[in-house]
């Protein structure tokens, strides 16, 4: 069963991406649909924000990778699931070496 997502939620994530990565993605249907679909899949706004922060830290310093800080890459179903899997679970975060 899919979750019902409102437009404000998708816009907040896009705005967060723009702010964090220094981008100017427009709130077009295409950009927002990538985000809406991931939220409907049950990925939380918090998880999407963590993916944005993590990938921004990794990719912003690299001119080639910086171009991939975009909705089509970050919120593509396959890629997004992989990025979510890279996030450190909260219980382990406190015990990192």
TIRO-2110 file (N, C-alpha, C; in Angstrom, 1 decimal):
// TIRO-2110
0.8, -1.2, 0.0, N, 1, A
0.0, 0.0, 0.0, CA, 1, A
0.9, 1.2, 0.0, C, 1, A
0.6, 2.1, -0.9, N, 2, A
1.4, 3.3, -1.1, CA, 2, A
1.0, 4.4, -0.1, C, 2, A
1.9, 5.1, 0.4, N, 3, A
1.6, 6.3, 1.3, CA, 3, A
1.2, 7.4, 0.5, C, 3, A
0.3, 8.3, 1.0, N, 4, A
-0.1, 9.5, 0.3, CA, 4, A
0.8, 10.6, 0.7, C, 4, A
1.4, 11.2, -0.3, N, 5, A
2.5, 12.2, 0.0, CA, 5, A
2.0, 13.5, -0.5, C, 5, A
2.1, 14.6, 0.3, N, 6, A
1.7, 15.9, -0.2, CA, 6, A
2.9, 16.6, -0.9, C, 6, A
2.5, 17.6, -1.7, N, 7, A
3.5, 18.4, -2.4, CA, 7, A
4.5, 19.1, -1.6, C, 7, A
4.1, 19.5, -0.4, N, 8, A
5.0, 20.3, 0.5, CA, 8, A
6.2, 19.4, 0.9, C, 8, A
6.0, 18.1, 1.2, N, 9, A
7.0, 17.2, 1.6, CA, 9, A
8.1, 17.1, 0.5, C, 9, A
7.6, 16.9, -0.7, N, 10, A
8.6, 16.7, -1.8, CA, 10, A
9.4, 18.0, -2.0, C, 10, A
8.7, 19.1, -1.9, N, 11, A
9.3, 20.5, -2.1, CA, 11, A
10.4, 20.7, -1.1, C, 11, A
10.1, 20.3, 0.2, N, 12, A
11.1, 20.5, 1.3, CA, 12, A
12.4, 19.7, 1.0, C, 12, A
12.2, 18.5, 0.5, N, 13, A
13.4, 17.7, 0.2, CA, 13, A
14.2, 18.4, -1.0, C, 13, A
13.5, 18.8, -2.0, N, 14, A
14.2, 19.5, -3.1, CA, 14, A
14.9, 20.8, -2.6, C, 14, A
14.2, 21.5, -1.8, N, 15, A
14.9, 22.7, -1.2, CA, 15, A
16.1, 22.4, -0.4, C, 15, A
16.0, 21.3, 0.3, N, 16, A
17.1, 20.9, 1.2, CA, 16, A
18.3, 20.5, 0.3, C, 16, A
18.0, 19.8, -0.8, N, 17, A
19.1, 19.4, -1.8, CA, 17, A
19.7, 20.7, -2.4, C, 17, A
18.9, 21.6, -2.8, N, 18, A
19.4, 22.9, -3.4, CA, 18, A
20.3, 23.6, -2.4, C, 18, A
19.9, 23.7, -1.1, N, 19, A
20.6, 24.4, -0.1, CA, 19, A
21.9, 23.7, 0.2, C, 19, A
21.8, 22.4, 0.4, N, 20, A
23.0, 21.6, 0.9, CA, 20, A
24.1, 21.5, -0.2, C, 20, A
23.6, 21.3, -1.4, N, 21, A
24.6, 21.0, -2.5, CA, 21, A
24.9, 22.3, -3.4, C, 21, A
24.2, 23.4, -3.0, N, 22, A
24.5, 24.6, -3.8, CA, 22, A
23.9, 24.5, -5.2, C, 22, A
22.8, 23.9, -5.3, N, 23, A
22.1, 23.7, -6.7, CA, 23, A
20.9, 24.6, -6.8, C, 23, A
20.3, 24.6, -8.0, N, 24, A
19.1, 25.4, -8.2, CA, 24, A
18.1, 24.6, -9.0, C, 24, A
17.8, 23.4, -8.6, N, 25, A
16.8, 22.6, -9.2, CA, 25, A
15.4, 23.2, -9.1, C, 25, A
14.7, 23.2, -10.2, N, 26, A
13.4, 23.8, -10.1, CA, 26, A
12.4, 22.7, -9.6, C, 26, A
11.3, 23.2, -9.0, N, 27, A
10.3, 22.2, -8.5, CA, 27, A
9.4, 21.7, -9.6, C, 27, A
10.0, 21.1, -10.7, N, 28, A
9.3, 20.6, -11.8, CA, 28, A
8.7, 19.3, -11.5, C, 28, A
7.7, 18.8, -12.2, N, 29, A
7.1, 17.5, -12.0, CA, 29, A
8.1, 16.4, -12.0, C, 29, A
9.0, 16.5, -12.9, N, 30, A
10.1, 15.4, -13.1, CA, 30, A
10.9, 15.3, -11.8, C, 30, A
11.4, 16.5, -11.3, N, 31, A
12.3, 16.4, -10.1, CA, 31, A
11.5, 16.0, -8.9, C, 31, A
10.3, 16.5, -8.7, N, 32, A
9.5, 16.2, -7.6, CA, 32, A
9.0, 14.7, -7.6, C, 32, A
8.7, 14.2, -8.8, N, 33, A
8.3, 12.8, -8.9, CA, 33, A
9.3, 11.8, -8.4, C, 33, A
10.6, 12.1, -8.6, N, 34, A
11.6, 11.2, -8.1, CA, 34, A
11.5, 11.1, -6.6, C, 34, A
11.3, 12.3, -5.9, N, 35, A
11.2, 12.3, -4.5, CA, 35, A
9.9, 11.7, -4.0, C, 35, A
8.8, 12.1, -4.6, N, 36, A
7.5, 11.6, -4.2, CA, 36, A
7.5, 10.0, -4.3, C, 36, A
8.1, 9.5, -5.3, N, 37, A
8.1, 8.0, -5.4, CA, 37, A
8.9, 7.3, -4.3, C, 37, A
10.0, 7.9, -3.9, N, 38, A
10.7, 7.4, -2.8, CA, 38, A
10.0, 7.5, -1.5, C, 38, A
9.3, 8.6, -1.2, N, 39, A
8.5, 8.8, 0.0, CA, 39, A
7.4, 7.7, 0.0, C, 39, A
6.8, 7.5, -1.2, N, 40, A
5.7, 6.5, -1.3, CA, 40, A
6.2, 5.1, -1.0, C, 40, A
7.5, 4.9, -1.3, N, 41, A
8.1, 3.6, -1.1, CA, 41, A
8.3, 3.4, 0.4, C, 41, A
8.2, 4.4, 1.2, N, 42, A
8.3, 4.3, 2.7, CA, 42, A
9.7, 4.8, 3.2, C, 42, A
10.5, 5.4, 2.3, N, 43, A
11.7, 6.1, 2.7, CA, 43, A
11.3, 7.4, 3.4, C, 43, A
11.9, 7.7, 4.5, N, 44, A
11.4, 8.9, 5.3, CA, 44, A
12.2, 10.1, 4.8, C, 44, A
11.6, 11.3, 5.1, N, 45, A
12.2, 12.6, 4.7, CA, 45, A
13.6, 12.6, 5.4, C, 45, A
13.7, 12.1, 6.6, N, 46, A
15.0, 12.2, 7.4, CA, 46, A
16.0, 11.3, 6.6, C, 46, A
15.6, 10.2, 6.1, N, 47, A
16.6, 9.3, 5.4, CA, 47, A
17.0, 10.0, 4.1, C, 47, A
16.1, 10.6, 3.4, N, 48, A
16.5, 11.4, 2.2, CA, 48, A
17.4, 12.5, 2.5, C, 48, A
17.2, 13.2, 3.6, N, 49, A
18.1, 14.3, 4.0, CA, 49, A
19.5, 13.8, 4.3, C, 49, A
19.5, 12.6, 5.0, N, 50, A
20.8, 12.0, 5.3, CA, 50, A
21.6, 11.6, 4.1, C, 50, A
20.9, 11.1, 3.1, N, 51, A
21.5, 10.7, 1.8, CA, 51, A
22.1, 12.0, 1.1, C, 51, A
21.3, 13.0, 1.1, N, 52, A
21.8, 14.3, 0.5, CA, 52, A
23.0, 14.8, 1.2, C, 52, A
23.0, 14.8, 2.5, N, 53, A
24.2, 15.3, 3.3, CA, 53, A
25.4, 14.4, 3.0, C, 53, A
25.2, 13.1, 3.1, N, 54, A
26.3, 12.1, 2.9, CA, 54, A
26.9, 12.3, 1.5, C, 54, A
26.0, 12.3, 0.5, N, 55, A
26.5, 12.3, -0.9, CA, 55, A
27.1, 13.7, -1.2, C, 55, A
26.6, 14.7, -0.6, N, 56, A
27.2, 16.1, -0.8, CA, 56, A
28.6, 16.1, -0.2, C, 56, A
28.8, 15.5, 1.0, N, 57, A
30.2, 15.5, 1.5, CA, 57, A
31.1, 14.7, 0.7, C, 57, A
30.6, 13.6, 0.1, N, 58, A
31.5, 12.7, -0.8, CA, 58, A
31.8, 13.4, -2.1, C, 58, A
30.7, 14.0, -2.7, N, 59, A
30.8, 14.4, -4.1, CA, 59, A
31.1, 15.8, -4.4, C, 59, A
30.8, 16.7, -3.5, N, 60, A
31.1, 18.1, -3.8, CA, 60, A
32.5, 18.5, -4.0, C, 60, A
33.5, 17.8, -3.3, N, 61, A
34.9, 18.1, -3.6, CA, 61, A
35.4, 17.7, -5.0, C, 61, A
34.7, 16.7, -5.6, N, 62, A
35.1, 16.1, -6.8, CA, 62, A
34.3, 16.7, -8.0, C, 62, A
34.9, 17.5, -8.9, N, 63, A
34.2, 18.2, -10.0, CA, 63, A
33.4, 17.2, -10.8, C, 63, A
33.9, 16.0, -11.1, N, 64, A
33.2, 15.0, -11.9, CA, 64, A
31.9, 14.5, -11.2, C, 64, A
32.1, 14.2, -9.9, N, 65, A
31.0, 13.6, -9.1, CA, 65, A
29.9, 14.6, -8.7, C, 65, A
30.3, 15.9, -8.6, N, 66, A
29.4, 16.9, -8.2, CA, 66, A
28.2, 17.0, -9.1, C, 66, A
28.4, 16.7, -10.4, N, 67, A
27.3, 16.7, -11.3, CA, 67, A
26.2, 15.7, -11.0, C, 67, A
26.5, 14.7, -10.2, N, 68, A
25.5, 13.7, -9.9, CA, 68, A
24.7, 14.0, -8.7, C, 68, A
24.9, 15.2, -8.1, N, 69, A
24.1, 15.6, -7.0, CA, 69, A
22.8, 16.2, -7.6, C, 69, A
21.9, 15.4, -8.0, N, 70, A
20.7, 15.8, -8.7, CA, 70, A
19.6, 14.8, -8.4, C, 70, A
18.4, 15.2, -8.5, N, 71, A
17.3, 14.3, -8.2, CA, 71, A
17.3, 13.0, -8.9, C, 71, A
17.6, 13.0, -10.2, N, 72, A
17.6, 11.8, -11.0, CA, 72, A
18.6, 10.7, -10.6, C, 72, A
19.7, 11.2, -10.0, N, 73, A
20.6, 10.2, -9.4, CA, 73, A
20.3, 9.9, -8.0, C, 73, A
20.1, 10.8, -7.1, N, 74, A
19.9, 10.6, -5.7, CA, 74, A
18.6, 9.8, -5.4, C, 74, A
17.6, 10.1, -6.2, N, 75, A
16.3, 9.6, -5.8, CA, 75, A
15.7, 8.6, -6.8, C, 75, A
16.6, 8.1, -7.7, N, 76, A
16.3, 7.0, -8.6, CA, 76, A
16.1, 5.8, -7.7, C, 76, A
15.1, 4.9, -8.0, N, 77, A
14.7, 3.9, -7.1, CA, 77, A
15.9, 3.0, -6.7, C, 77, A
16.6, 2.5, -7.7, N, 78, A
17.8, 1.6, -7.4, CA, 78, A
18.9, 2.3, -6.7, C, 78, A
19.3, 3.4, -7.1, N, 79, A
20.4, 4.1, -6.5, CA, 79, A
20.0, 4.6, -5.1, C, 79, A
18.9, 5.1, -4.9, N, 80, A
18.4, 5.6, -3.6, CA, 80, A
18.5, 4.4, -2.5, C, 80, A
18.0, 3.3, -2.9, N, 81, A
18.0, 2.1, -2.0, CA, 81, A
19.5, 1.8, -1.6, C, 81, A
20.4, 1.9, -2.5, N, 82, A
21.8, 1.7, -2.2, CA, 82, A
22.3, 2.7, -1.3, C, 82, A
22.0, 4.0, -1.5, N, 83, A
22.5, 5.1, -0.7, CA, 83, A
21.9, 4.9, 0.8, C, 83, A
20.6, 4.5, 0.9, N, 84, A
20.0, 4.3, 2.2, CA, 84, A
20.8, 3.2, 2.9, C, 84, A
21.2, 2.2, 2.2, N, 85, A
21.9, 1.1, 2.8, CA, 85, A
23.3, 1.5, 3.3, C, 85, A
23.8, 2.6, 2.8, N, 86, A
25.1, 3.1, 3.2, CA, 86, A
25.1, 3.9, 4.5, C, 86, A
23.9, 4.3, 4.8, N, 87, A
23.7, 5.1, 6.1, CA, 87, A
24.0, 4.3, 7.3, C, 87, A
24.6, 4.9, 8.3, N, 88, A
24.9, 4.2, 9.5, CA, 88, A
23.7, 4.1, 10.4, C, 88, A
23.3, 2.9, 10.8, N, 89, A
22.1, 2.8, 11.7, CA, 89, A
22.4, 3.6, 13.0, C, 89, A
21.3, 4.3, 13.5, N, 90, A
21.5, 5.1, 14.7, CA, 90, A
22.2, 4.4, 15.9, C, 90, A
21.9, 3.1, 16.1, N, 91, A
22.5, 2.4, 17.2, CA, 91, A
24.0, 2.3, 17.1, C, 91, A
24.5, 2.2, 15.8, N, 92, A
25.9, 2.0, 15.6, CA, 92, A
26.6, 3.4, 15.5, C, 92, A
25.9, 4.4, 15.2, N, 93, A
26.5, 5.8, 15.1, CA, 93, A
27.3, 6.2, 16.3, C, 93, A
26.7, 5.8, 17.5, N, 94, A
27.3, 6.2, 18.8, CA, 94, A
28.6, 5.5, 19.1, C, 94, A
28.8, 4.3, 18.4, N, 95, A
29.9, 3.4, 18.7, CA, 95, A
30.9, 3.3, 17.6, C, 95, A
30.9, 4.2, 16.7, N, 96, A
31.9, 4.2, 15.6, CA, 96, A
33.3, 4.3, 16.2, C, 96, A
34.2, 3.7, 15.6, N, 97, A
35.7, 3.7, 16.0, CA, 97, A
36.3, 4.9, 15.3, C, 97, A
END
